């Protein structure tokens, strides 16, 4: 599940960049016609109208040149302070650069100019979520979904906000609906995680089976399926699958290979932690977090509750907030009233 953890950690940036392509009907109407005469503008050309500057800024952004894009957007807004789409695009860039206060300010302006701008509400919600202002994030997601109730991606992202706020039940409801509305665009892996957090281990294992089938190299998914199956009282099936997964990757000693060995009884706990310490320095903290979670789960399966709680508390303190390992530890602790 390392792949998922890093993917989820990058998710906000990906969403913000992809949102450059989104546009409401109102925003599209604002630039239709105006931009048609400027399809082949040279980058060095001196521009004097907001639509052309906005169009060129999008080109710069596509090329990864954020600074030049911002220059053009600043100029576009000076020329036309009511050019809603320029505020929106500038807000996306600020958010990508983690300048969250500036991003919120621009999204505020875009929404004040167009109260039906659902995409701006969605993006402002993501910024609030990144700032851990989950109440504000959820309000914005609610407003966006009131305007676009069938938007699967907004539902998916609201599910993540509920997850980060610790409401796993509501997160599952939103993610299930997102998958129903747009299955091809919504990854089932986070759904498997949410079901695990919720304590629906059999359903989590079934969903993880899809993930492992389509991504056989995702070894963390295989480990979480092992845990879900074991928690669903299919210990034999869980152990058999884990041994098969380990055998298929005998020569691959990269992390989390040591976790497979630990669960299969081939190495002890101290050897597992020793394997973490051999990792590259920039990977150690992530692997320590994961090791503590996996050891805690192993102890839970053996009935060693107190030892497990200690490891879960350590994992929760080590793991980044938007990862499955943080929420896995948090969900287990909540089940114990911690």
KEKE-3310 file (N, C-alpha, C; in steps of 0.2 Angstrom, whole numbers, plus 5000, padded with zeros to 4 digits):
npx = (5004:5011:5012:4999:4999:5008:5002:4990:4995:4999:4988:4980:4987:4987:4973:4971:4979:4973:4961:4962:4957:4944:4928:4914:4898:4895:4907:4913:4905:4909:4922:4920:4921:4928:4941:4943:4950:4963:4970:4983:4993:5009:5021:5029:5022:5015:5001:4985:4972:4961:4956:4965:4977:4973:4971:4985:4991:4986:4992:5005:5004:5001:5014:5021:5026:5024:5026:5027:5014:5007:5010:5004:4991:4989:4990:4979:4969:4971:4967:4954:4945:4934:4935:4931:4936:4950:4953:4950:4959:4971:4970:4970:4984:4990:4986:4992:5005:5005:5002:4990:4982:4981:4976:4963:4958:4957:4948:4937:4934:4931:4919:4911:4909:4902:4890:4886:4897:4903:4915:4924:4920:4923:4937:4941:4936:4945:4957:4954:4953:4966:4972:4967:4955:4941:4928:4924:4928:4919:4907:4909:4910:4897:4890:4895:4890:4877:4874:4879:4874:4877:4890:4903:4917:4918:4910:4918:4929:4923:4921:4934:4937:4927:4933:4946:4941:4938:4926:4921:4910:4902:4910:4912:4899:4898:4909:4904:4893:4900:4907:4897:4891:4902:4911:4923:4931:4934:4944:4944:4952:4954:4941:4941:4950:4942:4932:4939:4943:4930:4927:4921:4927:4926:4920:4930:4941:4936:4935:4948:4953:4950:4958:4971:4971:4971:4982:4995:5007:5006:5010:5007:4993:4990:4995:4986:4974:4977:4976:4963:4956:4960:4954:4941:4939:4945:4957:4965:4963:4968:4982:4986:4985:4994:5006:5007:5008:5020:5029:5028:5036:5049:5062:5062:5067:5063:5056:5038:5044:5049:5038:5030:5037:5038:5024:5022:5029:5043:5053:5057:5050:5060:5068:5061:5060:5073:5075:5069:5078:5088:5084:5084:5088:5078:5067:5064:5056:5043:5043:5045:5033:5024:5029:5026:5012:5009:5015:5007:4995:4997:4999:4986:4979:4984:4979:4985:4981:4985:4999:4997:4989:4999:5008:5000:4997:5009:5011:5001:5006:5017:5013:5009:4994:4985:4986:4983:4988:4989:4975:4971:4977:4971:4957:4957:4961:4950:4941:4944:4941:4950)
npy = (4994:5005:5012:5017:5025:5036:5040:5045:5055:5064:5067:5079:5089:5084:5084:5098:5102:5096:5102:5114:5112:5112:5120:5131:5132:5146:5152:5148:5154:5167:5168:5163:5167:5179:5174:5167:5173:5173:5161:5158:5165:5172:5169:5179:5191:5207:5208:5215:5213:5205:5192:5186:5186:5177:5166:5164:5162:5150:5141:5143:5137:5124:5121:5120:5132:5141:5154:5163:5161:5166:5180:5184:5182:5191:5202:5201:5202:5215:5222:5218:5217:5209:5197:5182:5169:5171:5174:5161:5152:5158:5155:5141:5139:5146:5137:5125:5129:5129:5141:5145:5155:5165:5158:5154:5167:5171:5161:5165:5177:5173:5165:5175:5183:5174:5165:5152:5144:5130:5123:5131:5132:5118:5118:5127:5120:5110:5116:5121:5109:5104:5113:5108:5112:5106:5107:5119:5115:5104:5112:5119:5108:5103:5114:5114:5102:5103:5111:5103:5089:5076:5074:5064:5065:5076:5071:5060:5067:5074:5063:5060:5071:5069:5057:5062:5070:5061:5054:5040:5033:5041:5045:5032:5031:5042:5039:5027:5031:5039:5030:5023:5032:5036:5025:5022:5032:5033:5027:5010:5007:5016:5015:5002:5004:5013:5005:4996:5004:5007:4995:4985:4971:4960:4965:4974:4966:4960:4970:4974:4963:4965:4976:4970:4961:4968:4976:4968:4971:4979:4978:4982:4982:4969:4965:4972:4966:4953:4956:4960:4949:4940:4947:4945:4932:4923:4915:4905:4906:4918:4917:4908:4915:4925:4918:4914:4926:4931:4921:4923:4934:4932:4936:4949:4960:4972:4984:4982:4969:4963:4963:4954:4942:4943:4942:4929:4922:4920:4929:4939:4952:4961:4959:4964:4978:4981:4979:4990:5000:4999:5006:5019:5035:5045:5038:5032:5037:5035:5021:5017:5021:5013:5001:5000:5001:4989:4979:4982:4977:4964:4960:4962:4952:4941:4943:4952:4964:4976:4978:4980:4992:5001:5001:5006:5019:5024:5023:5031:5044:5045:5044:5052:5063:5061:5048:5030:5023:5031:5033:5020:5016:5026:5022:5009:5012:5020:5010:5004:5014:5024)
npz = (5000:4999:4987:4986:4998:4994:4983:4987:4995:4985:4979:4981:4974:4961:4958:4959:4948:4937:4937:4930:4918:4920:4918:4921:4913:4913:4914:4903:4893:4895:4889:4877:4860:4863:4864:4853:4842:4846:4845:4841:4847:4850:4862:4866:4863:4866:4876:4877:4882:4893:4890:4881:4888:4899:4891:4887:4899:4903:4894:4898:4910:4907:4902:4913:4918:4930:4935:4925:4920:4931:4931:4919:4923:4934:4926:4918:4927:4932:4921:4918:4932:4934:4928:4930:4928:4927:4941:4946:4940:4944:4957:4958:4954:4965:4975:4972:4974:4987:4993:5002:5008:4999:4988:4993:4994:4981:4976:4983:4978:4965:4967:4973:4962:4954:4959:4956:4953:4954:4953:4958:4971:4975:4973:4983:4994:4994:4997:5010:5016:5015:5024:5036:5040:5042:5044:5036:5024:5021:5021:5009:5000:5001:4996:4983:4978:4979:4968:4958:4959:4954:4952:4952:4956:4965:4975:4978:4983:4994:5002:5006:5014:5024:5029:5033:5043:5052:5051:5047:5043:5036:5026:5019:5014:5005:4996:4991:4983:4974:4967:4961:4953:4944:4940:4933:4934:4947:4959:4966:4977:4988:4993:4998:5009:5017:5020:5028:5039:5044:5049:5042:5037:5029:5017:5014:5011:5000:4991:4990:4984:4970:4968:4970:4960:4948:4950:4953:4958:4969:4984:4996:4996:4995:5008:5016:5012:5017:5031:5032:5028:5038:5050:5046:5050:5042:5043:5038:5024:5022:5026:5017:5005:5007:5008:4995:4988:4993:4988:4974:4973:4977:4974:4976:4987:4992:5003:5006:5009:5020:5029:5024:5027:5041:5045:5040:5049:5048:5051:5066:5077:5080:5069:5059:5062:5061:5047:5042:5046:5037:5026:5014:5019:5017:5016:5028:5039:5034:5032:5045:5051:5044:5048:5062:5062:5055:5064:5075:5070:5068:5082:5086:5080:5087:5099:5108:5115:5123:5120:5106:5106:5110:5100:5090:5094:5092:5078:5074:5078:5070:5056:5041:5040:5029:5025:5023:5033:5044:5046:5047:5059:5068:5067:5072:5085:5089:5090:5102:5110:5112)
capx = (5000:5015:5010:4993:5000:5011:4997:4985:4998:4999:4981:4977:4991:4984:4966:4971:4981:4968:4955:4963:4953:4936:4925:4907:4895:4895:4914:4915:4902:4913:4927:4918:4921:4934:4947:4944:4955:4969:4972:4990:4997:5016:5022:5032:5018:5012:4994:4982:4965:4961:4955:4971:4981:4971:4973:4992:4993:4984:4997:5011:5003:5002:5021:5024:5029:5019:5028:5024:5006:5004:5011:4998:4984:4989:4989:4972:4964:4971:4963:4947:4944:4928:4936:4931:4940:4957:4954:4950:4965:4976:4969:4973:4991:4992:4985:4997:5011:5004:5000:4983:4978:4980:4971:4956:4956:4955:4942:4932:4932:4927:4913:4907:4907:4898:4888:4885:4904:4904:4922:4928:4919:4926:4944:4941:4935:4951:4962:4952:4955:4973:4973:4963:4948:4937:4921:4924:4929:4913:4902:4910:4908:4890:4888:4896:4886:4870:4874:4881:4873:4879:4898:4907:4923:4916:4908:4924:4933:4920:4922:4941:4936:4924:4938:4951:4938:4937:4919:4922:4904:4899:4915:4910:4892:4900:4913:4900:4889:4904:4909:4891:4890:4907:4916:4929:4935:4935:4948:4941:4957:4952:4935:4943:4953:4937:4928:4943:4942:4924:4926:4918:4933:4925:4919:4936:4945:4933:4937:4955:4954:4950:4964:4977:4970:4972:4989:4998:5013:5004:5011:5003:4986:4990:4995:4980:4969:4978:4973:4955:4953:4961:4950:4935:4939:4947:4964:4968:4963:4973:4989:4988:4986:5000:5012:5007:5010:5027:5032:5028:5041:5054:5068:5061:5068:5062:5050:5037:5045:5050:5032:5027:5041:5035:5017:5023:5033:5050:5057:5053:5048:5066:5071:5057:5062:5080:5075:5067:5084:5092:5081:5087:5086:5072:5061:5064:5050:5037:5043:5044:5026:5021:5031:5022:5005:5009:5016:5001:4989:4999:4998:4979:4977:4986:4975:4989:4978:4989:5005:4995:4988:5005:5011:4995:4998:5016:5010:4997:5010:5022:5011:5005:4987:4981:4988:4979:4991:4986:4968:4970:4979:4966:4951:4958:4961:4943:4937:4946:4940:4956)
capy = (5000:5011:5016:5021:5031:5041:5043:5049:5061:5068:5068:5086:5092:5081:5087:5105:5104:5094:5107:5119:5110:5112:5127:5131:5135:5153:5154:5146:5159:5173:5169:5161:5172:5183:5170:5164:5177:5173:5154:5157:5171:5171:5170:5186:5196:5211:5208:5221:5211:5199:5185:5183:5185:5171:5160:5162:5159:5142:5138:5143:5132:5117:5120:5120:5139:5145:5161:5167:5161:5171:5187:5185:5182:5197:5208:5200:5205:5222:5225:5217:5214:5205:5191:5177:5163:5172:5172:5154:5149:5160:5152:5135:5140:5147:5131:5121:5132:5129:5148:5144:5161:5168:5153:5155:5174:5171:5157:5169:5182:5170:5163:5181:5185:5169:5161:5145:5142:5124:5121:5135:5129:5112:5119:5130:5115:5106:5120:5121:5102:5104:5117:5104:5116:5101:5110:5124:5111:5101:5116:5120:5102:5103:5119:5112:5096:5106:5113:5097:5083:5070:5075:5059:5067:5080:5066:5057:5072:5075:5057:5061:5076:5066:5053:5066:5073:5055:5052:5035:5030:5046:5044:5026:5033:5047:5035:5022:5035:5042:5024:5021:5037:5036:5020:5021:5038:5033:5021:5006:5006:5020:5012:4996:5007:5016:4999:4993:5009:5006:4988:4980:4968:4956:4969:4977:4961:4958:4976:4973:4958:4968:4980:4966:4957:4973:4979:4963:4973:4983:4973:4984:4980:4962:4965:4974:4961:4948:4958:4961:4942:4937:4950:4942:4925:4918:4915:4900:4909:4924:4914:4904:4920:4929:4914:4914:4933:4931:4916:4926:4940:4929:4940:4956:4961:4979:4985:4979:4962:4961:4962:4947:4938:4944:4939:4922:4919:4919:4934:4941:4959:4965:4959:4968:4985:4981:4980:4997:5005:4999:5009:5025:5040:5049:5033:5028:5039:5032:5014:5016:5022:5007:4995:5000:4999:4981:4975:4982:4973:4957:4959:4962:4946:4937:4945:4956:4971:4982:4980:4983:4999:5005:5002:5010:5026:5026:5024:5037:5050:5045:5043:5058:5063:5059:5041:5025:5020:5035:5032:5013:5016:5030:5018:5004:5015:5022:5004:5003:5020:5028)
capz = (5000:4999:4981:4988:5002:4991:4978:4991:4998:4980:4976:4980:4969:4954:4957:4957:4941:4932:4937:4926:4912:4921:4917:4921:4907:4913:4913:4896:4889:4897:4885:4870:4855:4864:4864:4846:4838:4849:4846:4839:4850:4851:4869:4867:4861:4871:4875:4881:4884:4898:4888:4878:4894:4902:4887:4887:4906:4903:4890:4902:4915:4904:4901:4920:4920:4935:4936:4919:4921:4936:4928:4914:4926:4937:4921:4916:4932:4932:4915:4919:4938:4934:4924:4935:4926:4929:4948:4947:4937:4948:4964:4957:4955:4972:4979:4970:4977:4994:4996:5003:5010:4992:4984:4996:4992:4974:4975:4986:4973:4959:4969:4974:4955:4950:4964:4953:4951:4958:4953:4963:4978:4975:4974:4989:4999:4995:5001:5017:5019:5016:5030:5041:5042:5039:5044:5031:5018:5020:5019:5002:4996:5001:4991:4976:4977:4979:4962:4954:4964:4951:4951:4956:4958:4971:4980:4980:4987:5000:5006:5009:5019:5030:5032:5037:5049:5057:5050:5042:5040:5030:5020:5015:5010:4999:4991:4987:4978:4969:4963:4958:4948:4940:4943:4929:4936:4955:4961:4972:4983:4994:4996:5002:5015:5021:5023:5034:5044:5046:5052:5037:5035:5023:5011:5012:5008:4993:4986:4989:4979:4964:4967:4969:4953:4943:4951:4957:4961:4974:4989:5002:4995:4997:5015:5019:5011:5022:5037:5032:5028:5045:5054:5045:5052:5037:5044:5033:5017:5022:5026:5010:5000:5009:5006:4987:4986:4994:4983:4968:4973:4981:4973:4977:4994:4994:5007:5012:5009:5027:5032:5022:5031:5048:5045:5039:5055:5046:5055:5072:5077:5080:5063:5055:5063:5058:5040:5041:5047:5032:5021:5012:5024:5015:5016:5035:5043:5031:5034:5053:5052:5042:5052:5068:5060:5053:5070:5079:5068:5070:5089:5087:5077:5092:5105:5112:5114:5126:5115:5100:5107:5111:5093:5086:5096:5089:5071:5073:5079:5065:5049:5039:5041:5024:5023:5025:5039:5050:5047:5050:5066:5071:5067:5077:5092:5091:5092:5108:5115:5113)
cpx = (5004:5013:5004:4994:5003:5006:4992:4989:4999:4993:4979:4981:4988:4977:4967:4974:4976:4962:4956:4958:4946:4934:4918:4904:4895:4902:4916:4911:4906:4918:4926:4918:4927:4940:4948:4949:4962:4972:4980:4994:5004:5017:5025:5028:5015:5005:4991:4974:4966:4960:4961:4976:4980:4973:4980:4994:4991:4990:5004:5010:5004:5009:5024:5027:5024:5020:5025:5017:5004:5005:5006:4992:4984:4987:4982:4967:4965:4967:4956:4946:4938:4929:4937:4935:4948:4958:4954:4956:4971:4976:4971:4981:4994:4991:4990:5004:5011:5003:4992:4979:4976:4975:4964:4954:4953:4949:4936:4929:4928:4920:4908:4905:4902:4896:4886:4891:4906:4911:4926:4927:4922:4933:4945:4941:4942:4957:4960:4954:4962:4975:4970:4957:4943:4930:4920:4924:4922:4907:4903:4909:4901:4887:4889:4892:4879:4869:4875:4880:4876:4887:4901:4913:4923:4914:4914:4928:4930:4921:4929:4941:4933:4929:4943:4948:4936:4930:4919:4915:4901:4904:4914:4904:4894:4904:4909:4896:4894:4906:4903:4890:4896:4913:4922:4934:4937:4938:4945:4946:4955:4946:4937:4946:4947:4933:4932:4942:4935:4922:4923:4924:4932:4924:4926:4941:4942:4935:4944:4957:4954:4956:4970:4977:4972:4979:4992:5004:5012:5004:5008:4996:4985:4991:4989:4974:4970:4975:4966:4953:4954:4956:4942:4934:4941:4955:4968:4969:4968:4980:4991:4989:4993:5006:5013:5010:5018:5031:5033:5034:5047:5061:5068:5061:5066:5056:5043:5039:5046:5044:5029:5031:5039:5029:5017:5027:5040:5055:5053:5052:5054:5069:5067:5059:5069:5080:5073:5073:5089:5090:5085:5084:5079:5066:5060:5058:5044:5037:5042:5036:5022:5022:5027:5015:5005:5010:5010:4996:4991:4998:4990:4977:4979:4983:4979:4987:4982:4995:5003:4993:4994:5008:5006:4996:5004:5015:5006:5001:5015:5019:5008:4998:4983:4983:4983:4982:4989:4979:4967:4972:4973:4959:4952:4958:4954:4939:4939:4945:4945:4956)
cpy = (5006:5016:5020:5027:5037:5044:5047:5055:5066:5070:5075:5089:5090:5084:5094:5106:5102:5099:5113:5118:5111:5120:5126:5134:5143:5155:5153:5152:5165:5174:5166:5167:5177:5180:5167:5167:5176:5166:5153:5163:5168:5173:5177:5192:5200:5211:5213:5219:5205:5192:5182:5182:5178:5165:5158:5159:5152:5139:5138:5138:5125:5116:5119:5127:5143:5152:5166:5167:5166:5178:5188:5186:5188:5203:5207:5203:5212:5225:5224:5213:5210:5199:5185:5171:5164:5171:5165:5151:5151:5156:5145:5134:5141:5141:5126:5123:5132:5136:5148:5150:5164:5164:5154:5162:5174:5167:5161:5174:5179:5168:5169:5184:5180:5164:5153:5142:5136:5122:5125:5133:5123:5113:5122:5125:5111:5110:5120:5114:5102:5108:5114:5108:5112:5104:5115:5120:5107:5105:5118:5114:5102:5108:5117:5106:5098:5108:5108:5091:5076:5070:5070:5061:5072:5076:5062:5061:5073:5069:5057:5066:5073:5061:5057:5069:5067:5052:5046:5032:5035:5046:5038:5028:5037:5043:5030:5025:5037:5036:5022:5026:5037:5031:5020:5027:5038:5026:5017:5006:5010:5018:5006:4998:5009:5010:4996:4998:5008:5000:4983:4976:4964:4960:4973:4972:4960:4964:4976:4968:4960:4972:4976:4962:4962:4976:4974:4965:4977:4978:4975:4982:4973:4961:4967:4969:4955:4950:4958:4954:4939:4940:4947:4935:4920:4917:4910:4903:4914:4922:4911:4910:4924:4925:4914:4920:4933:4927:4919:4932:4938:4934:4947:4957:4968:4979:4985:4971:4959:4960:4956:4942:4937:4940:4931:4918:4917:4923:4936:4949:4963:4965:4963:4976:4986:4982:4987:5002:5004:5003:5016:5030:5043:5044:5030:5030:5035:5025:5013:5017:5016:5001:4995:4999:4991:4977:4976:4978:4966:4955:4958:4955:4940:4938:4949:4963:4977:4983:4983:4990:5004:5007:5006:5017:5029:5028:5030:5044:5050:5046:5050:5057:5060:5052:5036:5022:5024:5033:5025:5013:5020:5026:5012:5007:5017:5016:5002:5009:5024:5035)
cpz = (5000:4993:4983:4992:4999:4986:4981:4993:4992:4977:4976:4975:4962:4953:4955:4950:4936:4932:4933:4920:4913:4920:4917:4914:4907:4912:4906:4891:4890:4892:4878:4865:4856:4863:4857:4842:4840:4849:4845:4841:4852:4859:4871:4866:4867:4870:4880:4883:4888:4895:4885:4883:4898:4898:4887:4893:4906:4899:4894:4907:4913:4903:4908:4922:4924:4935:4931:4918:4925:4934:4923:4918:4930:4932:4919:4921:4933:4926:4916:4926:4939:4930:4929:4934:4928:4937:4949:4945:4942:4955:4963:4957:4962:4976:4978:4973:4984:4997:4997:5005:5003:4988:4987:4994:4985:4972:4978:4981:4967:4961:4970:4967:4952:4956:4962:4951:4955:4958:4957:4970:4980:4977:4981:4995:5000:4998:5008:5020:5020:5023:5037:5044:5039:5039:5038:5024:5016:5018:5011:4998:4996:4996:4984:4974:4976:4971:4957:4958:4961:4949:4955:4959:4965:4976:4983:4985:4994:5005:5009:5015:5025:5033:5036:5044:5054:5056:5045:5039:5035:5024:5016:5011:5004:4994:4987:4982:4973:4964:4959:4952:4942:4941:4939:4931:4944:4957:4967:4978:4989:4997:5000:5009:5020:5024:5029:5040:5048:5050:5048:5034:5029:5017:5009:5009:5001:4988:4985:4984:4972:4963:4966:4962:4948:4944:4956:4960:4967:4981:4996:5002:4997:5005:5019:5018:5016:5029:5038:5032:5035:5050:5053:5046:5047:5037:5039:5026:5017:5022:5020:5005:5001:5006:4998:4985:4987:4990:4976:4967:4977:4980:4975:4985:4997:4999:5003:5012:5016:5031:5031:5027:5038:5049:5044:5044:5053:5049:5061:5071:5076:5073:5058:5055:5060:5051:5038:5042:5042:5026:5020:5017:5023:5015:5024:5039:5040:5033:5041:5054:5050:5046:5059:5067:5059:5060:5074:5077:5069:5077:5090:5085:5082:5098:5110:5112:5117:5122:5109:5100:5107:5104:5089:5087:5093:5082:5070:5073:5073:5058:5047:5039:5036:5021:5026:5032:5045:5051:5050:5057:5070:5072:5072:5084:5094:5093:5099:5113:5116:5109)
residu = (UNK:UNK:UNK:UNK:UNK:UNK:UNK:UNK:UNK:UNK:UNK:UNK:UNK:UNK:UNK:UNK:UNK:UNK:UNK:UNK:UNK:UNK:UNK:UNK:UNK:UNK:UNK:UNK:UNK:UNK:UNK:UNK:UNK:UNK:UNK:UNK:UNK:UNK:UNK:UNK:UNK:UNK:UNK:UNK:UNK:UNK:UNK:UNK:UNK:UNK:UNK:UNK:UNK:UNK:UNK:UNK:UNK:UNK:UNK:UNK:UNK:UNK:UNK:UNK:UNK:UNK:UNK:UNK:UNK:UNK:UNK:UNK:UNK:UNK:UNK:UNK:UNK:UNK:UNK:UNK:UNK:UNK:UNK:UNK:UNK:UNK:UNK:UNK:UNK:UNK:UNK:UNK:UNK:UNK:UNK:UNK:UNK:UNK:UNK:UNK:UNK:UNK:UNK:UNK:UNK:UNK:UNK:UNK:UNK:UNK:UNK:UNK:UNK:UNK:UNK:UNK:UNK:UNK:UNK:UNK:UNK:UNK:UNK:UNK:UNK:UNK:UNK:UNK:UNK:UNK:UNK:UNK:UNK:UNK:UNK:UNK:UNK:UNK:UNK:UNK:UNK:UNK:UNK:UNK:UNK:UNK:UNK:UNK:UNK:UNK:UNK:UNK:UNK:UNK:UNK:UNK:UNK:UNK:UNK:UNK:UNK:UNK:UNK:UNK:UNK:UNK:UNK:UNK:UNK:UNK:UNK:UNK:UNK:UNK:UNK:UNK:UNK:UNK:UNK:UNK:UNK:UNK:UNK:UNK:UNK:UNK:UNK:UNK:UNK:UNK:UNK:UNK:UNK:UNK:UNK:UNK:UNK:UNK:UNK:UNK:UNK:UNK:UNK:UNK:UNK:UNK:UNK:UNK:UNK:UNK:UNK:UNK:UNK:UNK:UNK:UNK:UNK:UNK:UNK:UNK:UNK:UNK:UNK:UNK:UNK:UNK:UNK:UNK:UNK:UNK:UNK:UNK:UNK:UNK:UNK:UNK:UNK:UNK:UNK:UNK:UNK:UNK:UNK:UNK:UNK:UNK:UNK:UNK:UNK:UNK:UNK:UNK:UNK:UNK:UNK:UNK:UNK:UNK:UNK:UNK:UNK:UNK:UNK:UNK:UNK:UNK:UNK:UNK:UNK:UNK:UNK:UNK:UNK:UNK:UNK:UNK:UNK:UNK:UNK:UNK:UNK:UNK:UNK:UNK:UNK:UNK:UNK:UNK:UNK:UNK:UNK:UNK:UNK:UNK:UNK:UNK:UNK:UNK:UNK:UNK:UNK:UNK:UNK:UNK:UNK:UNK:UNK:UNK:UNK:UNK:UNK:UNK:UNK:UNK:UNK:UNK:UNK:UNK:UNK:UNK:UNK:UNK:UNK:UNK:UNK:UNK:UNK:UNK:UNK:UNK:UNK:UNK:UNK:UNK:UNK:UNK:UNK:UNK)
# end
